[in-house]
């Protein structure tokens, strides 16, 4: 475990496990690199190098007042990739992390990238606009902002219910998984996490998606209550050139945990394919 200092002086914490072709993971909001531990252990045990960072203002990274925006997230990731000289990468992004991966390619190109995996990812854009009539209204994200400001700790505990589909019949999410979500969320900084809400909801990644030239696997649960599939992955799969869309029936936003075995196998098969 280590960290780098970015050009604006922010510490970005990361973990780097195993050897081989690098698999680079970008986490969702308001989590940390720890959200990927099960996948990192799995791919590391199958001969790959797993790298994951805590986004600025999340987890163990620095908590700057400014720079909590998608362009800077992508640039931070680029600095880490260049510092570690990662090449022939498979980039994996969940939720907000999927937007980060798309924006990285949009700003820094495909030269270091072999494949892309987007999981329950926010692109093309979550917010309802004239050009995106199926999106979510501003009031949804205002509700998130209000919840974070009023009582962040309780809000994160409550958020685990729709995140993991715990409000569905026969839900299979443990209290431990829900507690880990809360713990990771509370490790981050309030200011940066608050700023990030605007970034994951209002950023339009359409032009970034058009620049992805590598084989891309898009995975989404069709019962995702956080990032509804019809206005995200189904649209992304139509924009990215070389895409395979894999839908998990009945799966929630947190499918990397609730469908861990299935997801790990699908991820490994795509990496090897």
C-alpha positions in Angstrom: 0.0 0.0 0.0 1.3 3.4 -0.9 0.4 6.8 -2.2 1.4 9.4 -4.8 1.2 13.2 -4.6 -0.6 14.7 -7.6 0.4 17.9 -9.3 -1.9 20.0 -7.0 -0.4 18.4 -3.9 -3.2 15.9 -3.1 -2.2 12.5 -1.8 -3.8 9.6 -3.7 -3.7 6.3 -1.8 -3.6 3.1 -3.7 -3.0 -0.7 -3.3 -1.0 -2.7 -5.8 -1.4 -6.5 -5.5 0.2 -9.3 -7.6 2.1 -9.4 -10.8 1.2 -9.7 -14.5 -1.1 -7.7 -16.8 -2.5 -4.8 -14.8 -6.2 -4.7 -13.9 -7.1 -1.2 -12.7 -10.2 -0.7 -10.6 -12.2 2.5 -10.0 -14.7 2.5 -7.2 -18.1 4.0 -6.8 -19.4 6.8 -4.5 -18.9 7.1 -1.6 -16.7 4.1 -1.3 -13.0 3.4 -1.5 -10.6 0.9 -3.2 -11.7 -1.6 -0.5 -14.9 -2.1 -2.4 -12.8 -4.1 -4.9 -10.9 -6.3 -2.5 -12.7 -9.5 -3.5 -12.1 -8.9 -7.1 -8.5 -7.8 -6.5 -7.7 -11.0 -4.6 -9.4 -13.1 -7.3 -7.6 -11.7 -10.3 -4.3 -11.5 -8.3 -4.7 -15.2 -7.5 -5.1 -15.9 -11.3 -1.9 -14.3 -12.4 -2.8 -10.6 -12.8 -1.7 -7.4 -11.1 -4.5 -5.6 -9.4 -4.3 -1.9 -8.7 -7.0 0.3 -7.1 -6.9 3.8 -5.6 -9.0 5.8 -3.3 -10.4 8.7 -5.3 -9.5 12.1 -3.9 -11.7 12.9 -0.8 -12.6 9.3 -0.5 -11.1 6.6 1.7 -7.5 7.3 2.7 -6.7 9.8 0.1 -6.3 13.5 0.7 -9.4 15.7 1.2 -8.8 18.9 -0.7 -11.3 21.7 -0.8 -11.1 22.0 -4.6 -10.5 19.6 -7.5 -13.4 17.3 -6.6 -14.5 17.1 -10.3 -14.6 14.4 -12.9 -11.8 15.9 -15.0 -9.5 16.0 -12.0 -10.5 12.5 -10.9 -9.4 11.2 -14.4 -6.2 13.2 -14.2 -5.4 11.8 -10.8 -5.9 8.3 -12.2 -3.7 9.2 -15.2 -0.9 10.4 -12.8 -1.1 7.1 -10.9 -1.1 5.0 -14.1 1.9 6.9 -15.4 3.8 6.8 -12.1 3.4 3.0 -12.0 3.9 2.8 -15.8 0.9 0.6 -16.3 0.4 -0.7 -19.9 -1.9 -3.1 -21.6 -4.4 -2.4 -18.8 -7.9 -3.7 -18.3 -9.8 -0.8 -16.7 -12.8 -1.7 -14.5 -15.1 1.0 -13.2 -18.2 0.6 -11.0 -20.9 3.3 -10.9 -19.1 6.7 -10.5 -15.9 4.8 -11.2 -17.3 3.8 -14.6 -17.6 7.5 -15.4 -14.0 8.0 -14.2 -12.8 5.3 -16.6 -14.7 6.9 -19.5 -13.4 10.3 -18.7 -9.8 9.0 -18.4 -10.0 7.6 -21.9 -11.7 10.8 -23.1 -8.9 12.9 -21.8 -5.8 10.6 -22.0 -6.6 8.2 -24.8 -6.5 4.4 -25.4 -2.8 3.9 -25.7 -2.3 2.1 -22.3 -5.7 0.4 -22.4 -6.4 -3.2 -23.6 -10.0 -3.6 -22.5 -12.7 -1.8 -20.5 -15.3 -3.1 -18.0 -18.2 -0.9 -16.9 -20.3 -2.1 -14.0 -23.6 -0.4 -13.0 -21.9 2.6 -14.4 -23.3 6.1 -14.5 -22.6 7.0 -18.2 -23.8 8.4 -20.5 -25.5 10.8 -18.1 -27.8 10.3 -15.1 -29.6 13.6 -15.0 -32.8 14.2 -16.9 -32.3 16.8 -19.6 -33.9 17.8 -22.9 -31.5 15.4 -24.7 -31.8 12.7 -22.0 -35.5 12.5 -21.2 -35.2 9.1 -19.4 -32.9 10.5 -16.8 -33.5 11.2 -13.1 -34.8 14.6 -12.0 -32.7 17.1 -10.1 -34.8 16.5 -7.0 -33.4 13.0 -6.7 -29.9 14.3 -6.4 -31.0 17.2 -4.2 -32.3 14.6 -1.9 -28.9 12.9 -1.8 -27.2 16.2 -1.1 -29.7 17.0 1.7 -29.2 13.6 3.2 -25.4 13.8 3.2 -25.5 17.3 4.7 -28.1 16.5 7.4 -26.7 13.3 8.7 -24.2 11.6 6.5 -23.7 8.6 8.8 -27.3 7.7 8.9 -27.8 8.5 5.2 -25.1 6.0 4.3 -26.6 3.3 6.5 -30.0 3.9 4.9 -28.5 3.9 1.4 -27.3 0.3 1.7 -30.9 -0.8 1.4 -31.5 0.2 -2.2 -27.8 -0.2 -3.1 -27.8 -3.9 -2.3 -31.5 -4.6 -2.9 -32.1 -5.3 0.8 -35.7 -4.2 0.3 -36.4 -7.0 -2.2 -37.9 -10.4 -1.3 -35.2 -13.1 -0.7 -32.4 -10.4 -0.6 -29.0 -11.9 -0.1 -26.9 -9.2 1.4 -25.2 -9.6 4.8 -25.1 -7.0 7.5 -21.4 -7.2 7.2 -21.5 -6.0 3.6 -23.8 -3.1 4.6 -21.5 -2.2 7.5 -18.5 -2.2 5.2 -20.3 0.3 2.9 -20.9 2.6 5.8 -17.4 2.3 7.1 -15.9 3.1 3.7 -18.2 6.1 3.2 -17.4 7.6 6.6 -13.6 7.3 5.9 -14.0 10.0 3.2 -14.4 13.7 3.5 -17.8 15.4 3.5 -16.8 18.3 1.2 -15.4 16.1 -1.6 -18.2 13.5 -1.3 -20.8 16.3 -1.5 -19.1 17.8 -4.6 -19.0 14.3 -6.2 -22.8 14.1 -6.2 -22.9 16.8 -8.9 -20.1 15.0 -10.8 -21.7 11.6 -11.0 -25.2 13.0 -11.7 -24.6 15.9 -14.2 -21.5 14.9 -16.1 -22.2 14.0 -19.7 -19.9 11.1 -20.8 -21.3 10.7 -24.3 -18.2 12.0 -26.1 -15.9 10.1 -23.8 -17.7 6.8 -24.6 -17.3 7.5 -28.3 -13.5 7.5 -27.8 -13.3 4.0 -26.3 -11.7 1.9 -29.0 -11.1 -1.3 -27.0 -13.3 -4.3 -26.4 -15.7 -3.3 -23.6 -17.9 -5.4 -21.3 -20.9 -3.7 -19.8 -22.5 -5.4 -16.8 -25.6 -4.2 -15.1 -28.4 -5.6 -12.8 -31.9 -5.1 -14.2 -33.1 -4.3 -10.7 -30.6 -1.5 -10.0 -32.4 1.1 -7.9 -29.5 3.5 -7.9 -28.5 3.7 -11.6 -31.4 2.4 -13.6 -30.2 0.2 -16.5 -32.4 1.6 -19.3 -30.9 5.1 -19.1 -27.3 4.0 -18.5 -25.8 0.7 -19.7 -28.4 0.0 -22.4 -27.5 3.4 -23.9 -23.8 3.0 -23.3 -23.8 -0.3 -25.2 -25.2 1.5 -28.2 -22.5 4.2 -28.1 -19.3 2.3 -27.4 -18.0 0.6 -30.6 -17.0 -2.9 -29.4 -19.4 -3.7 -26.6 -20.9 -6.8 -25.0 -23.8 -6.0 -22.6 -24.4 -8.6 -19.9 -27.5 -8.2 -17.8 -27.8 -9.8 -14.4 -31.5 -10.6 -13.8 -32.8 -9.2 -10.5 -29.4 -7.9 -9.5 -28.9 -4.7 -7.6 -26.4 -1.8 -7.9 -24.1 -3.7 -5.5 -23.8 -6.8 -7.7 -20.1 -7.1 -7.3 -20.9 -8.1 -3.7 -24.3 -9.8 -4.0 -23.2 -11.7 -7.2 -19.5 -11.9 -6.4 -18.8 -15.3 -7.7 -20.7 -14.8 -11.0 -19.1 -11.4 -11.5 -15.6 -12.6 -10.7 -16.0 -15.4 -13.2 -17.4 -13.1 -15.9 -14.6 -10.6 -15.3 -11.8 -13.2 -15.5 -13.3 -14.7 -18.7 -13.4 -11.3 -20.4 -9.9 -10.5 -19.3 -8.7 -13.8 -20.7 -10.8 -13.7 -23.9 
